Amino acid sequence: MTYIQLTYGDLILPALLVVMDGALSLVLRLKLERQLAIATVRMVLQLVLVGYVLTFLFAAVSPLWTALAALIMVLFASREIVARQKRRLLGLWKYGLGAGCTLLAAGTVTIFSLATELHPQPWYHPRYSLPLLGMILGNTMTGIGLGLDVLTNGLVRERAAVEACLALGGTRYQAVLPVLRDALRSGFMPIINSMAAIGLVSLPGMMTGQILAGIEPIDAVKYQLLIMFLIAGGTGLGTLAAVIGGARLLTDNRHRLRLDRIAPEGAA
């Protein structure tokens, strides 16, 4: 069985479903039609651009070009992490913590999978490394973003309790531990929910794409299980590193709470 090749003309009819959403927004006065139009145009332009970029990268098979593409992906992911924060860290850590933890987690897990399970030749081949990195990166970004958001908001909300614990002789780790646990739970929850619902509630995109391309369903399941294990590992590692790193940044060696290192809510 061969996959069905689509043309851009084949996408016109499905695109009318988005137009229908815009029409519903107008009729119901939801005021979402402009946002929907902008999001649709951005999606189309970004995906078409990525398609051409990947075509070039797949043909070049260069470690430098692959590393540059991966770095750009990590930088955009760190920007999205910051954009999702109500209260952001100040200084270089505003972007540095998210970028560093994302690169550490997603990069480590991607290289692990390439070296141990997939064995592409060469090992950095962009056809394998970049799609894998993208899937792991997206989920890791979500976990880190949620974890840091809950951490900063929790420390501000529980300031009195944290400082009372410190005043009674508790260490900074003992004082922030309840908030830290809440932050970790929040970061882990999306991937846990996704793993619990996959197969019964939803068929994931990669598995569906492989089946449509003619791969036997059981083989597609094996690849999807590999991806989910990698995503879970990347999300866990990244969220843990970011939340612990954030808790360390928001306290100091004298066991004081340092909320002065957080920007006011809504500040750019």
C-alpha positions in Angstrom: 0.0 0.0 0.0 1.3 3.5 -0.9 0.4 6.7 0.8 -2.0 9.2 -0.8 -0.1 12.2 -2.0 -2.0 15.5 -1.5 -1.7 18.6 -3.6 -2.3 22.2 -2.3 -5.6 22.1 -4.2 -6.8 19.1 -2.1 -6.5 21.4 1.0 -9.0 24.0 -0.2 -12.1 22.0 0.8 -10.8 21.1 4.3 -9.8 24.8 4.7 -13.4 25.8 4.4 -14.0 24.2 7.8 -11.8 27.0 9.3 -13.8 29.5 7.3 -16.9 28.0 8.9 -15.4 28.6 12.3 -14.8 32.2 11.4 -18.4 32.6 10.2 -19.7 31.1 13.5 -17.6 33.7 15.4 -19.1 36.5 13.4 -22.7 35.2 13.8 -22.3 34.6 17.5 -20.2 37.8 18.0 -17.3 35.9 19.6 -14.8 38.4 18.2 -12.4 35.5 17.4 -12.4 35.8 13.6 -9.4 38.1 13.4 -7.4 35.9 15.8 -8.5 32.8 13.8 -7.5 34.3 10.5 -4.1 35.4 11.8 -3.4 32.0 13.4 -4.5 30.2 10.2 -2.2 32.4 8.0 0.7 31.9 10.4 0.2 28.2 10.5 0.2 27.9 6.7 3.2 30.1 6.2 5.2 28.4 9.0 4.5 24.9 7.9 5.2 25.6 4.2 8.5 27.3 5.2 9.4 24.4 7.5 8.7 22.0 4.7 11.2 23.8 2.4 13.8 24.1 5.2 13.5 20.4 6.0 13.8 19.5 2.4 17.1 21.4 2.3 18.4 19.9 5.5 17.5 16.4 4.5 19.5 16.9 1.3 22.5 18.6 3.0 22.8 16.1 5.9 25.2 18.5 7.6 25.9 18.4 11.4 26.3 22.2 11.4 23.0 22.9 9.7 21.3 20.3 11.9 22.7 21.8 15.0 21.7 25.3 13.9 18.1 24.2 13.2 18.0 22.5 16.6 19.3 25.6 18.4 16.7 27.8 16.7 14.0 25.3 17.8 15.3 25.5 21.4 15.4 29.3 21.4 11.8 29.6 20.1 10.7 27.0 22.8 12.4 29.1 25.5 10.5 32.2 24.2 7.2 30.3 24.5 8.1 29.3 28.0 8.6 32.9 29.0 5.4 34.0 27.2 3.4 31.6 29.4 4.6 33.0 32.7 2.4 35.4 34.7 5.4 36.3 36.9 8.7 36.0 35.1 12.3 35.8 36.4 14.4 38.9 36.0 17.7 39.2 34.2 19.3 36.5 32.0 17.5 33.8 33.8 14.2 35.1 32.3 15.2 33.1 29.1 18.2 31.2 30.3 16.6 28.8 32.8 13.9 27.7 30.3 16.4 27.4 27.4 19.0 25.6 29.4 16.6 23.0 30.9 14.8 22.5 27.6 18.1 21.9 25.8 19.4 19.6 28.5 16.2 17.5 28.6 15.2 17.4 25.0 18.7 17.2 23.7 19.7 14.4 26.0 16.7 12.3 25.3 16.9 12.8 21.5 20.6 11.8 21.4 19.8 8.8 23.6 17.1 7.5 21.2 19.3 8.1 18.2 22.2 6.2 19.7 20.4 3.3 21.3 17.2 2.5 19.3 17.1 4.1 15.8 20.8 4.1 14.8 20.5 6.3 11.7 23.6 6.8 9.5 25.0 9.3 10.3 23.6 9.5 13.8 22.7 13.2 13.5 20.7 12.7 10.2 18.1 15.5 10.2 15.4 13.2 8.9 15.4 11.5 12.3 16.9 13.9 14.7 14.8 17.0 14.0 11.3 15.5 14.0 12.2 13.6 17.2 13.6 16.7 18.8 10.5 18.7 17.8 8.1 16.2 19.4 10.1 16.0 22.6 10.7 19.7 22.7 7.0 20.7 22.4 6.0 18.5 25.3 9.0 19.4 27.4 8.3 23.1 26.8 4.7 22.6 28.1 5.9 20.9 31.3 8.6 23.4 32.0 6.2 26.3 31.4 3.5 25.0 33.7 6.0 24.0 36.4 7.7 27.4 36.5 4.4 29.3 36.4 3.0 27.3 39.4 6.4 27.7 41.2 6.5 31.5 40.9 2.9 32.1 41.6 2.9 29.6 44.5 5.9 31.3 46.2 4.2 34.7 45.9 1.0 33.3 47.3 2.6 31.3 50.1 5.2 33.9 51.0 4.1 34.2 54.6 4.2 30.4 55.2 7.6 30.1 53.5 9.1 32.9 55.5 7.6 31.6 58.7 9.3 28.2 58.1 12.6 30.0 57.4 12.3 32.1 60.5 11.8 28.9 62.6 15.1 27.6 61.4 14.0 25.6 58.3 16.3 25.4 55.3 15.3 27.0 52.0 14.5 23.6 50.6 12.3 22.6 53.5 10.5 26.0 53.2 9.7 25.8 49.5 9.1 22.0 49.3 5.2 22.1 49.3 5.2 24.7 46.5 7.9 22.8 44.6 5.8 19.6 44.8 2.8 21.4 43.4 4.9 22.8 40.5 6.2 19.4 39.7 2.8 17.8 39.7 1.5 20.5 37.3 4.4 20.0 35.0 4.0 16.3 34.9 0.2 16.3 34.5 -0.2 17.0 30.8 2.0 14.0 29.7 0.4 11.8 32.3 -3.1 12.7 30.9 -1.9 12.2 27.4 -0.5 8.7 28.2 -3.7 7.7 30.0 -5.9 8.7 27.1 -3.8 7.7 24.1 -5.3 4.9 22.0 -8.7 4.9 23.7 -9.6 8.6 23.4 -7.2 9.7 20.7 -4.9 8.4 18.0 -1.7 10.4 18.1 -0.6 12.3 15.0 2.6 10.3 14.3 0.8 7.0 14.5 -2.0 8.2 12.3 0.4 9.6 9.8 2.3 6.3 9.6 -0.9 4.3 9.1 -2.0 6.7 6.4 1.4 6.2 4.8 0.8 2.5 4.6 2.7 1.2 7.7 1.1 -1.7 9.4 -0.8 -0.6 12.6 1.2 -2.7 15.0 4.5 -1.3 13.7 3.1 2.2 14.0 2.1 1.4 17.6 5.7 0.4 18.4 7.1 3.7 17.1 4.4 5.6 18.9 5.3 3.9 22.2 8.9 4.8 21.6 8.0 8.4 21.1 5.7 8.5 24.2 8.5 7.0 26.4 10.9 9.6 25.1 8.5 12.4 25.6 7.7 11.3 29.2 11.4 11.1 29.9 12.2 14.5 28.4 9.2 16.2 30.1 10.2 14.7 33.5 13.9 15.6 33.2 13.2 19.1 32.0 10.4 19.9 34.5 12.5 18.6 37.4 15.6 20.7 36.4 13.6 23.9 35.7 11.5 23.7 39.0 14.5 22.9 41.2 16.6 25.5 39.4 13.8 28.1 39.8 13.5 27.3 43.5 17.2 27.7 43.9 17.2 31.1 42.1 14.3 32.4 44.2 16.2 31.6 47.5 19.8 32.3 48.4 22.6 30.7 50.4 21.5 32.6 53.6 18.1 30.8 53.3 16.1 33.8 52.4 13.2 34.0 50.0 14.1 36.3 47.1 10.9 37.4 45.4 12.8 40.5 44.2 14.1 38.3 41.5 10.6 37.9 40.0 9.1 40.6 37.8 5.6 42.0 38.8 2.6 40.1 37.3 2.1 41.1 33.7 5.4 42.8 33.3 7.2 42.3 30.0 
